Amino acid sequence: MKKRNLLLCCLLAAGCRETAPNETVKEDASKKAAPAAETPPAEKVPMYRTTVNSEPVAEYKQKTENPLNDWYFSVKLFETPKTFQYVMKLKYEEMEGDDTLFLPNVGSEPKPVIQKGEDKYSCIVGFMDNHNEFREYKKVYVKNDELKVTSLKHYSVATYAK
């Protein structure tokens, strides 16, 4: 019974708002000029690439301390047909792996970047934002002779109507 009364009160309160006369509403609508049809920034960049570069677009490479072999810790980023998706090719000595990197659509062509990490065999994979600031995304590193990938941060993009 109390829930029904509460619901009834809410409905009455919602229905009892003050409205302006129809003429005022029409005047306000006619005074406002229709905004120019602008494409939101996130829609300016196509979702698919017309050509996919077969060479790495970013690379980090460091020689390991193995005295007998010419081995490396390396991370390479490759384009895919999807504009905001990259394949990460990982290698540590003879171990290989891959991962997918999804960059946010900030309204411009994505600029993936790989920077040296804090540890000896580590690097930070990220991107440059609209203010040309590096945004870290994933960490690739070696721990106990195992190749690992950890997400450091998550990103999303929102657009607001004016």
C-alpha positions in Angstrom: 0.0 0.0 0.0 2.8 2.4 0.9 4.6 1.7 -2.4 1.4 2.5 -4.4 1.0 5.8 -2.5 4.6 6.7 -3.2 4.2 5.9 -6.9 1.0 7.9 -7.0 2.8 10.9 -5.4 5.7 10.7 -7.9 3.3 10.6 -10.8 1.4 13.6 -9.5 4.6 15.6 -8.9 5.7 14.8 -12.4 2.4 15.9 -13.9 2.2 19.1 -11.9 5.0 21.0 -13.6 4.4 24.5 -14.9 4.3 24.9 -18.7 4.6 28.0 -20.7 1.9 29.0 -23.2 2.1 27.5 -26.7 3.0 30.9 -28.3 6.1 31.3 -26.1 7.3 27.8 -27.0 6.9 28.6 -30.7 8.8 31.9 -30.3 11.7 30.2 -28.5 12.0 27.5 -31.2 11.9 30.1 -34.0 14.6 32.3 -32.4 17.1 29.5 -32.2 18.9 29.0 -35.5 19.4 25.5 -36.6 23.0 24.5 -35.8 25.2 23.7 -38.8 25.4 20.0 -39.3 28.8 19.1 -37.9 30.4 15.7 -37.9 31.4 14.8 -34.3 35.2 14.4 -34.0 35.0 10.7 -33.5 33.2 10.2 -36.8 35.8 12.1 -38.9 38.3 9.2 -38.9 37.1 6.2 -41.0 36.7 2.9 -39.1 38.7 1.0 -41.8 42.0 1.7 -43.5 42.2 1.8 -47.3 45.7 0.4 -47.2 47.4 -1.6 -44.4 51.1 -1.1 -43.8 52.9 -4.4 -43.6 55.9 -2.8 -41.8 55.7 -2.2 -38.0 54.4 1.3 -37.1 56.1 1.2 -33.8 58.9 -1.0 -32.4 60.9 -1.5 -29.2 63.9 -3.8 -29.2 66.6 -4.6 -26.6 69.3 -7.2 -26.8 69.3 -9.8 -24.0 72.4 -10.8 -22.0 72.6 -14.3 -23.5 76.3 -14.7 -24.4 75.7 -17.6 -26.8 72.8 -16.3 -28.9 71.8 -13.2 -30.6 68.4 -12.9 -28.8 66.2 -9.9 -28.1 63.3 -8.6 -26.1 61.1 -6.9 -28.7 57.6 -5.5 -29.2 56.3 -4.5 -32.7 53.0 -2.9 -33.5 51.3 -3.7 -36.9 48.3 -2.1 -38.5 45.1 -4.2 -39.2 42.3 -3.3 -41.6 40.5 -1.7 -38.6 41.8 1.9 -38.0 41.9 1.7 -34.2 43.1 -1.9 -33.9 46.8 -3.1 -33.9 48.5 -6.5 -33.5 51.3 -6.5 -31.0 54.0 -9.1 -31.9 56.0 -9.9 -28.8 59.3 -11.7 -28.5 61.8 -12.6 -25.7 64.7 -14.7 -26.7 62.9 -17.7 -28.3 59.4 -17.1 -26.8 56.9 -15.4 -29.1 53.4 -14.2 -28.5 50.9 -11.7 -29.8 48.1 -9.5 -28.4 45.6 -7.0 -29.8 45.7 -3.3 -29.0 42.5 -1.3 -29.4 43.1 2.4 -29.3 40.3 4.9 -28.6 38.9 7.1 -31.3 39.9 10.6 -30.2 38.9 12.2 -33.5 42.3 12.0 -35.2 44.4 9.3 -36.8 45.8 7.0 -34.0 49.4 7.5 -33.1 50.7 4.3 -31.3 53.9 4.7 -29.4 56.2 2.3 -27.5 58.4 3.7 -24.7 61.1 2.0 -22.5 59.7 0.7 -19.2 61.2 0.9 -15.7 62.5 -2.7 -15.7 65.3 -4.1 -17.8 63.1 -6.0 -20.2 59.9 -4.0 -20.2 58.2 -1.4 -22.3 55.0 0.7 -22.2 52.7 0.6 -25.2 50.4 3.6 -25.6 49.3 6.4 -27.8 49.6 10.1 -28.3 46.3 12.0 -27.5 44.9 15.2 -29.1 47.2 17.3 -26.9 50.3 15.3 -28.0 50.7 13.7 -24.6 51.6 10.1 -24.2 48.9 7.9 -22.7 50.1 4.6 -21.4 47.9 1.6 -22.1 49.7 -1.7 -21.7 52.9 -2.9 -20.2 54.9 -5.7 -21.8 57.6 -7.3 -19.6 59.5 -10.4 -18.6 59.1 -11.9 -15.2 60.7 -15.2 -14.1 61.7 -15.8 -17.8 58.1 -15.5 -18.9 56.7 -12.9 -21.3 53.8 -11.0 -19.9 51.3 -8.3 -20.9 49.3 -6.2 -18.4 46.7 -3.5 -19.1 47.7 -0.4 -17.2 44.7 1.8 -18.0 41.4 1.8 -19.9 40.2 4.6 -22.1 36.8 5.6 -23.5 35.7 8.6 -25.6 32.4 10.5 -25.1 30.9 13.3 -27.2 28.6 15.9 -25.8 25.9 17.7 -27.6 26.2 21.5 -27.6 
